[in-house]
Amino acid sequence: MFCQYFPYLGGEQFLFNEVEYYPKDVSISVFTEHNSVGDKIELPPNFQIINEHYKAKSSVRRIVINYWKLILKIFFYELFTSPHRLRYFKNFKTHLVLLIGYLQKAEIISTYIPKTNDPITLYSYWFDEWATILNLVKHISKSKIKVICRTHAYDFDEAQVTSGYHIFRSFDLKGLDRVFSISEFGKKYIEGKYRKKIIYVEKLGVKFRGNNPVKIDMPIVIVSCSSLIPIKRVDLIIEILKKINLKITWLHFGGGPLESDILRHAKSLPTNIIFNYKSFVKNEEIIKYYNENTVDLFISTSELEGIPVSMMEAISFGIPIAGCNICGVPEIVNKQTGILYEKTFNVDEIAMIIQKFICLKSRDLNYRTEIKKYWENNYNGDKIYPHFIDKNLLNN
């Protein structure tokens, strides 16, 4: 398994939802992209964390001598098949340096591949550079290897990366065995741009951990949960709340580089809105809050997403959700689960819609039952993860 930070805290916490479903008799090696330090969640005994960052790497000269044919093959393939072929002409040296670095890592990973005739699955949790590295491992290793990866949002959507494209994407789609998008949107996006049919939908999910208590005499509570970065547009939540006349407590879970800006902006909220900033907390604290306090709405104003696990958690408790009609969000936010609005929404109109929704529907027990049904049918981890693991990771 190849990740960015997992199992260290601060990133990919939602991957822990998947880990508990792996059979105990299967040996799993976990590689992290970043040399993480600090708190980490303990994994089952059959999980082994491998830190490959201190291993000696082959010299550039040796990599070029050993793999010049493969390097040329990859570049020619991108030049003739990629929708971004001109970038490989203009930035040849940059791409060459990256590819050599990936080959150095691929050699290191190859040393961990057991010398066996048994099939081995290399699983990248992201459709990022790990996917390219594992694709290279498949080319240079003599073992029987299957390479699969998930793709979430930024790792397929070119609008979410500063460069405007994903490097060596055509090569990856040719060499990987399967790519699993967490959304229908992701599948259609990749197939439409690259005309490849190895994209399948395998959703993320969460297990049942409680029901959100609905108490009529409790104050109105709105919750948001995201990093404080520009694309999340948390400042728009503040603008919406300014237009609502109800007495509301707004909780935000998550921090980030825009923290001081958001805290300063939140001071402009009227007196009927109480802001409770929680910053980064462990997932257990959010779950505990959902179990003990009535939550009337989970809200997001993000302009780019995959399908947020935070929304999956909310509907698993029967909490209504609200979000923008972007990327995979309409697959979870709909009339059965809450309020869907356009990315360029009018603040006054959305404030009025949310206020009316809270007054008429947010504590309707029948409506909340329908929300939980939608989670049960689409994002129940007890159904999703055993199927994904058995069918795609263990079935060689």
N, C-alpha and C positions, 0 to 999 in steps of 0.2 A: 504494500500500500504506500502510495507516494502523495505527500501532502505539503502544505506550506508551513503550518505551525503545530498542527496536531501531534501529540496530545497536550501541548503547552497551552495555557490559558491566554486569551487575547485574540484568538482567531480560530475559526472552524469549530466553535463549540457545538454546532448542530451536528457535527460528525459523530459525536458521542451517542446520538440517537440511533445510529446504525450499528455501532460496535457491539452492543449487548446481544445482538442477534447472530453473531458468528458462532459456529459450532466450536465447542471447547477442544475438540480433537484435531482442529486444523491449525497449523503453524502459520503465523502471520508476522512478517517483518515490516516495520513502519519506518520509512525514510521521511525526514522533514527537509524542506527546501532551505529554511533558515536555521542557523545555529542557535536555537532558542535556549534560553535559560529562565529560571524562575519557577513559578508554580506550575504544576502539571497534574492532571487527573490520572490516578493509577489505572492501569489497564489490566485486563485478565491475564493470567499466567501464560497463555498461548500467544500473547502479543509481545514482540521483541522490538525495542526502539534501537535503530541503528543510526549513528551519526557518522556520515561519510565525509564530513568537511575537513578532517585533519589528514586524510589519506593523501599520499603523494600522487601527483598527476603526471601523466606523460608529457614530454616536451612538445611544443608546437611542431617542431621539425619532425619528430617521430610520428605524430598524428597525421601530418600531411603526407609523409612517405607511405604510411600503412593504409591510409584510407582515401587517397586522392581520387580513385575511381568512384567511390561512393559519394564523395564531395561533389564531383562533376555531375554525377547522376542526379543528385538532389537539385543542384542549381539549374540544370537543363530542364528538369521536370517543372520547376517553378516558372522558369522563363517561358515555357510553352503552354502551361496549363493554368497558372494563377491569374485571377482577375486583376492582380496587382503586379504583373510581370515587369512593368517599367521600373518599379521601385528596386527590383533586383539588379537592374542595369545601373541605376543611379547610386545605389548604396551597396555595391558589391563588397567592398572591403569590410564594411560594418557587419554585413551578413556572414561573411567568411569568418571573421573573428568570433561571432556568436556560435557558428556551427562547429568550429574547432573546440570551443569551450564545452559545447554539448557532447561532443565526441569524447573529450577527456572525462566528463562525468559518466558517460555511457560505459567506458572501460572500467571505471570504479564499480559501478553497479553490477557489471558482468562478473566481477570477482565474487559476488554474493550469490550468484546463480548456482544452485547445486548441480553437480555432475551426475545427472540421473536421466533415465528415459521417461520418467513420470512427467506429465504436463505441468507447467508452471504458469500461473496467472500474474501478470504485472498490472496493477490497478492504480491509475492516476485519478485522484479525486477531482482534479481540475483539467480542463483542456488548455493547459498552458505549456511552459517549457518542459515540464515533466513528460508530457505526452510525446514531445519530439525526442527527448532523451531515451525514453523507453522504446520508441520506434527504432532508434539507432541500436539499442541493445538487441532488439529482435534481429537486426541485420548482421550484427557482428558476433552474436553468441551462437554456439552450436547446439544449444539445448532447445527442447520443444517449448516454445513460448507463445502465450496468448496475451496480447496487450489490449486493454480496454480503458476507457476513461469516462468520467462524467463531465458534463458541461452545464454551467449554471447561468451566467449572465455576461459579465465583462469578458469571459474567456471565449465567447463566440460573437458577441455583439460589438461590431467595430466602432459604434458610436460611443462605447464605454472605455476605449483605450486612446491615449493621447496620440499614438502614432497613426491611428486610423486604419490599421490592419494588423493581422496576426501572422507572424513570421513562420514560414515553412508549413503553412496550413494545408496546401495541396499535397505535399509530401506526407504529412500526418494522416490525412484522410485516405490516402492510397495504402498506407502501411498498417494502420490500426485495424484491429479485428472488429471492434464495435465502439461507437460513441453513444453515450446515453444522456440525452437531454432531460433536465428535470421539468421541462415544459413543452407543450405542443408548439409554442412560439419559437423556441430554440430549434426544434427539429425543422420547422418550415423555413426558418432563417438560413440555416446552414445548407439545407438541400436546395433552396432557391439560389444561393450564391455560388455553390460549388458543384451542384448537380450530382451529389453522392447519395447513395442509398444505404449507408451503414449507420444511419442515425435512428435511434429508437428512443421512445419516451419511457423513462423510469423515474417516477416521482420521488421526492423526499417525503417524509412523514414524521409524525410524533405519536407517541403512545398516549393512552388515556391516563391522566393524572388528577382528574377531579372535575367537579362541576362548579361553575362560578355561582356563588349564592346570590339570589335575587331578593333583596329586602326593600320594600317600598319606602321605608322611612330612612334609608341610607342616602347620603348626599350623592349627587351626580359625579361620576368619575370618568375621565377620558384618559387613555393610556397611549403613549407612543414609545417605540423601541427601535432605535437605529443609531448608527454612528453619526456624529455631528460633522458632516462633510457637505460640500456644496450640493451634490446631486440629491441629497436627502431632503433639502429645502424645508428644514424644520422651522425656519422663520415664517413660512406660510401658515403653519399651524397656529402660530401666535396671531397672525393677521385674521385668521378665521375666528379664533376665540374672542377677539376684540369685538366682533359683530354679534356675538351670542348674548342674549339677555339673561340666561339662566345662571344660577350659582353653581359653579363647576370647580372641581379639583382636577388639575391636569398633572399627570405623572409622566416624566420622560426617563426611560432607561437607556443609557448609552452615552459615551463621551466622544471627544475627538478634537481636532484642531480648531473648530469653530465654537468651542465651548464658551469662551469669554464673550464672543459676539452674541450668542444665543441668550446667555444670562443677562447681558446688558439689554438686549431687545425685549426680553420677558418682563423687564421692569415697567414697560409701557402698557402692560395688561391692566384692564380695569379692576376695581376692587371685588367684583363678583367672580373673578377667576383667581384661584389659588394655585400657584405653580410649585410643584414638588419635584426638584431635580435629583435624580438618583445616580446619575453617571453610570460607569461600568459596574455591574454587579454579577455575581454568579447566577446562572440560570435558575438554580433552586430558589433564589430569593424572589424572582418573578413568579415562579409557579406557586410559591407560598402566598404571595399577594393575591393571585387569581383565586386561590382556594378560600381565602378569608375575607375578601372584600368585593362588593358589587362593582363591576366594571360595565359601564354603559356603552362604551365604544372604544375600539382600537383604531387609531388613525395613522395614516401615512400620506405624505404629500410628495414622495420621491418621484423624480422624473425618469429614473432608470432603475430597473430591478431584474431579478430572475422571477422566482416566486418566493417571497419571504417566509422563512421558517417561523418567524415571529407571528405571522398571520395564521399559520397552521396551528400554532400553540393556542392562539386566542380562540379560534373556532372550535378546537377540541374541548374547550371549557364552555362553549355556547355563547361566547362573547361576539357581538356584531363587529364587523370590520369595515373600514372605509379606505379607499385608495384610488390612485389615478389609473386611467385606462391606457396603460403602457406595458410593453413587453408581455410577460406571462401573468401579470396581475389580474386581468379579467378572467383567468381560469380559476381563481379562488374568490375574487370579489364579484358578487352578482346579486340579483334580487333576493336570492335565498339566504345570502350571508351578510348583506349590508348595503353600502353605498359606493357606487362606482362613478367617478367624475373624470372629465377630460383633463389632460395635463395643463392646458391653458385655461383653467377654470376661473370663473368670476367669484371673488371672495365673498361678496354680499350674498350671491345666490347660494353658494355652498353652505355658508353659515346658516341661512334660513332653512335649507334642506336638513342639515344636521340637527338644528334645534327642533324641527318638527319630528324628525325621526326619533330623537331621544324622548320626546314627550309621548309619542304614540306607540313606538315599537320596541325600544331597546330593552324594556323589562317584560315584554310579552313572552310568557313561558312557552306558548305554542310556537312562536317565532324562533325562540332559542332552541327548541327541539329540532326544528328544521335545519338550523345551523349545524347542530351536532350530527345530524344525518348526513349532511354534506361532507363533514370531516370524515365520518365513518366510511363513506363510499369512495372517498378520494385521497385522504391523507392519513389514514390510520396506519401507524408504523408497524403494528402487529401483523398487518397483512402485507404491507409494501416491502419491508426489508427482508423477511424470510424468502419471499418470492425472488427478489433481486439477487440475493446471495446464492441461493440454490441454483437458480437458472443460469446466471451469468458469471459468477465467480468460481463456483465449485463444479460446474458442469463443463468439463473440458472435452 
